[in-house]
Structure formats: structure tokens, C-alpha cells
Amino acid sequence: MNIFKSFIFLFFLICSLNANPLLPTKRLVASGGVTDLVINNSKLYAATSSSSVDIFDIKTKKFENKIVLPKIRDFMGDIINSKVYSVDVLNNKVLILSQGKKGGRNIDIYENGKLTNIISDKKRLFIGRAKFINKDKIIFSLLSNQLFLYDLKQKTKIYSKQISQSRFSYFSLDEKKEKIVIADESGNLQLLNVSSGELIKTFKNQNLDNVFQVDFKNDKILTAGQDRRAVFYSKNQIYYKESNFLIYSCALNKLGNLGAYSSNENNDVTVFDTSSKIDLFKLTGNKMTISKIIFLNSNEIIVASDDKNINYYKLKD
């Protein structure tokens, strides 16, 4: 039995070492460092650190347009770019969370060439992430780990929930936007019902430090941890992939049978089979810290980083 286990371990190790290295097939260039990505109707929306959301056509891999945000004044009174922290798209509306004056943050909706402010930086809410739930509701979290469901029509909060006393890191919604997974600096994950804010489950003791990102697809979860662990959760198994460097970003494909995470100090991204744990591909050519990974499908991946380059990879010809 011990010989069999050793053989299996050796098999997985050899497969991992032989992960196929890939360079980008195409490279898109954004206006600034990329902080978030979202895809809608064959368009890629890239939030940047340079007062803009850049829009690319996925099919042609070409820049199409950009949403430009006003520049702001910093604490010293200097005019600087507004960093966009997150972006989301629903129908023809674009939800933009951005840096405001004196450390505050704005949530705006862009539609028909016009920006409409939803949450003003004057409220001094230090918002970490914001997403659409439907045409009438958005959800957002403060860095203090307080979660808000907000009614756009009534212009009022439906609820606010203090998730924990740990600093907020990231959240991810399921495909139906009925459940949300929240990650923070404790390493624990909280799974909540979106409509009520009620806790469904807590995931503990796998990540031992801050979770930078989390993805949630087909009832499967993948994390990117400061403890150099990418933890995978499903109904049938829980395990982690280890890196020799901080793991800043992660992603799952639609079915959750493929995962990807930033896996070393060279900013490479490892793509693996979530069932067998076998490493399949290593995506190379990223120059700076990975900020976002998105599977377009099971054969195409987009990787963004703190620089202007958004790399497109095709896994198989």
C-alpha cells in the first residue's frame, strides 16, 4: 500500500513539473495598471489605475473605447489619476468603484455616455469592492468588512452586515448572484445568502493568513493566499496547492474543473485540473504582480497585472 501511495505521489509530481509553458498569444494594452476585469457580451472591461475603464473587443482583441473618470486631488492638493478598484457590467450599465477625494471612494453608474453618482466620496466610506446583483440592486463591502446590499431605486441600504472584525480582502458571487463568498485577512471564508445576508457556512483552517482573492463557480471555490496556498473547496474534496511565493490572484472556469493561480515570483500562472490536482499549463510572460485572471472558456484565459499589458492565452490550438 505504501509503495502504491509513493507511486501516485511521484506521478503527480512528475506531471506538475512537466506543466506545459505558454507565452501569450495576444497582448492587449490598457491605459494603466489593471485592477479588475469583467466580460460582458464579447467585451472586456478593464478597470485601471489611470482614471479609466478600458473596453476591448474579445473577438478581435482590439481596443474599442474607454470610460474616462475625472481626476482627483490627493491629500497634498495635487491633481492625480483616480484609481478604479472594481468594475461590473449589467445590460448597458457599467458599475464603477473608484478613488475619491481625501481617501474617500465613489460608486458611479455609467450609461449612455453619462456618469451618475450612487455613493459619494463625501460619505467617507472606504469601499473595497462593488458588484451588480440585478438592475435594481448592488452589493458592496467596506474595508472594515461590513457588507451592504443597496437599492438603486430607493437610494437606500436594504441591509448592512458586519462579517467579521478582520479586514476585508475580496468577494465573489455565484453565477445566479444568490450566494456570495467573502475573504478577509483571517484566512477564513464566509458564505452568505445575498438577499438576506444570512450566513450559510464558514470555511476555516485551510488558508492561515490573508486571502487576497477568491473565485466561486459551480459550487466550487478557489482562493489566493498570502500564506502561499491556493485552496480548492468542493463538495467532494478540500486541498491546497502550494507556491514558493505569495499567491495574489486565482480563477476557476465555468464548470470549476480547471483552476488557475499566480504561482511564483516570476508572475507565472499555473493552470491545473481541480479533480486530479495535476498542473497542466504554466502561463508565462507577465511582467508585474498578477491582479486578475479570467477564463473566457476552458481553452482561453486572460491575465492582467499591475502594468498595462493584458495577456491572452490559448491553451490548445
MOJOCOR-V13398 format. One record per residue. N is the residue number from 1. PHI is phi in degrees with one decimal (NA if undefined). OMEGA is omega in whole degrees, 0 to 359 (none if undefined). Layout:
n={N;N}
phi={PHI;PHI}
omega={OMEGA;OMEGA}
This chain:
n={1;2;3;4;5;6;7;8;9;10;11;12;13;14;15;16;17;18;19;20;21;22;23;24;25;26;27;28;29;30;31;32;33;34;35;36;37;38;39;40;41;42;43;44;45;46;47;48;49;50;51;52;53;54;55;56;57;58;59;60;61;62;63;64;65;66;67;68;69;70;71;72;73;74;75;76;77;78;79;80;81;82;83;84;85;86;87;88;89;90;91;92;93;94;95;96;97;98;99;100;101;102;103;104;105;106;107;108;109;110;111;112;113;114;115;116;117;118;119;120;121;122;123;124;125;126;127;128;129;130;131;132;133;134;135;136;137;138;139;140;141;142;143;144;145;146;147;148;149;150;151;152;153;154;155;156;157;158;159;160;161;162;163;164;165;166;167;168;169;170;171;172;173;174;175;176;177;178;179;180;181;182;183;184;185;186;187;188;189;190;191;192;193;194;195;196;197;198;199;200;201;202;203;204;205;206;207;208;209;210;211;212;213;214;215;216;217;218;219;220;221;222;223;224;225;226;227;228;229;230;231;232;233;234;235;236;237;238;239;240;241;242;243;244;245;246;247;248;249;250;251;252;253;254;255;256;257;258;259;260;261;262;263;264;265;266;267;268;269;270;271;272;273;274;275;276;277;278;279;280;281;282;283;284;285;286;287;288;289;290;291;292;293;294;295;296;297;298;299;300;301;302;303;304;305;306;307;308;309;310;311;312;313;314;315;316;317}
phi={NA;-65.7;-64.6;-62.8;-62.5;-64.4;-63.7;-61.9;-59.6;-63.4;-61.4;-64.8;-63.7;-62.6;-62.2;-66.0;-67.1;-97.6;-54.0;-71.3;-75.7;-131.6;-92.7;-59.9;-79.4;-138.6;-135.6;-98.2;-117.3;-92.1;-74.5;-163.5;-55.6;-91.3;-109.3;-159.4;-135.0;-148.6;-114.7;-151.2;49.8;64.6;-116.0;-104.4;-104.3;-114.2;-75.4;-127.0;-86.3;-117.2;60.3;-154.9;-114.9;-90.5;-118.2;-120.6;-86.8;-64.5;-68.6;-91.3;61.3;-120.1;-64.3;-117.7;-165.8;-147.8;-99.9;-101.3;-99.2;-63.5;-70.3;-128.0;-102.2;-85.4;-62.6;-90.3;90.0;-80.4;-83.2;-135.0;-68.5;-90.3;-77.1;-92.9;-88.4;-154.3;-140.8;-149.1;-134.6;-140.6;55.8;-103.8;-106.3;-118.0;-93.7;-126.5;-102.4;-140.8;-68.7;-112.4;-74.6;51.8;86.6;-72.4;-135.6;-110.6;-114.5;-125.4;-117.1;-101.4;-153.0;53.5;78.4;-128.6;-95.2;-117.7;-77.1;-104.1;-123.4;-88.7;-62.6;-66.4;-77.2;57.3;-93.5;-90.5;-86.7;-96.4;-163.0;-145.5;-143.7;-70.4;-101.0;-155.8;-67.5;-108.7;-136.8;-127.3;-126.6;-148.2;-127.1;-85.1;-63.9;-78.2;70.5;-103.4;-100.6;-123.5;-104.0;-124.0;-91.5;-70.6;-72.5;-81.8;56.8;-149.8;-78.8;-83.9;-157.0;-133.7;-130.0;-84.6;-74.1;-164.1;-90.6;-84.5;-66.4;-64.4;-116.8;-167.5;-138.4;-140.8;-97.6;-74.7;-62.1;-87.6;58.8;-101.2;-129.7;-137.1;-106.7;-115.5;-111.7;-145.3;-73.4;-75.4;94.8;-79.5;-116.2;-115.4;-101.9;-124.4;-79.9;-66.9;-67.4;-108.4;78.7;-76.8;-72.4;-97.6;-162.1;-115.9;-104.1;-127.7;67.6;-107.6;-87.1;-104.8;-152.2;-54.2;-98.9;-70.7;-143.0;-146.3;-124.8;-143.4;-139.1;53.2;63.2;-118.3;-129.0;-132.7;-116.1;-124.0;-114.4;-65.4;-81.2;69.7;-119.0;-107.6;-94.5;-110.6;-120.9;-145.7;-64.9;-100.9;-155.9;-134.6;-158.0;-133.0;-99.1;-100.1;-123.1;-95.2;-149.9;-56.5;-101.2;-93.6;-147.3;-154.5;-161.7;-119.9;-78.4;-57.8;-82.6;77.5;-90.6;-125.6;-125.4;-146.0;-153.2;-70.0;-121.8;-162.2;-72.5;-86.7;65.2;-76.7;-118.5;-95.3;-105.2;-138.4;-83.5;-71.7;-80.9;-87.7;74.6;-76.9;-73.8;-107.2;-140.2;-122.6;-89.4;-108.8;91.9;-92.6;-90.1;-132.9;-56.5;-68.1;-109.5;-160.8;-125.3;-135.6;-83.2;-72.0;-162.9;-75.7;-124.2;-132.3;-133.4;-116.6;-125.8;-116.4;-143.5;-71.9;-101.3;-80.8;-83.7;-114.1;-95.3;-107.0;-121.2;-109.1;-70.2;-134.6;-73.2}
omega={180;178;179;179;179;178;179;179;181;178;180;180;180;179;181;181;183;177;187;179;180;171;179;174;178;178;176;183;180;182;181;177;185;183;181;178;171;180;178;177;177;176;176;179;183;174;183;177;187;175;181;165;182;183;180;173;183;184;182;183;182;175;182;185;174;172;184;178;178;172;184;173;179;183;180;180;179;178;183;174;174;178;176;185;177;180;175;183;174;185;180;182;178;179;187;172;186;178;179;181;173;175;177;181;181;165;179;170;179;179;178;176;185;174;176;182;180;176;185;175;178;178;176;175;182;188;182;185;181;181;172;165;172;184;183;187;170;175;178;181;174;176;176;177;172;184;180;164;191;178;183;181;182;181;181;179;175;172;168;183;172;188;176;178;179;182;178;175;191;168;178;179;173;186;181;182;177;180;181;174;183;179;178;186;179;186;178;175;177;176;185;169;185;186;183;185;182;180;177;184;172;177;186;164;175;167;186;182;184;173;184;181;175;174;191;182;173;180;175;184;174;181;173;192;174;179;177;177;168;186;178;178;169;179;187;183;173;178;175;173;182;177;175;182;178;180;187;187;180;179;172;171;188;181;183;178;173;176;178;178;176;199;177;183;176;180;172;178;178;175;184;175;187;180;182;183;184;175;185;184;172;183;186;175;176;191;183;184;182;180;183;175;178;169;171;175;183;181;183;182;174;182;178;181;182;174;186;187;172;187;178;180;170;187;180;180;none}
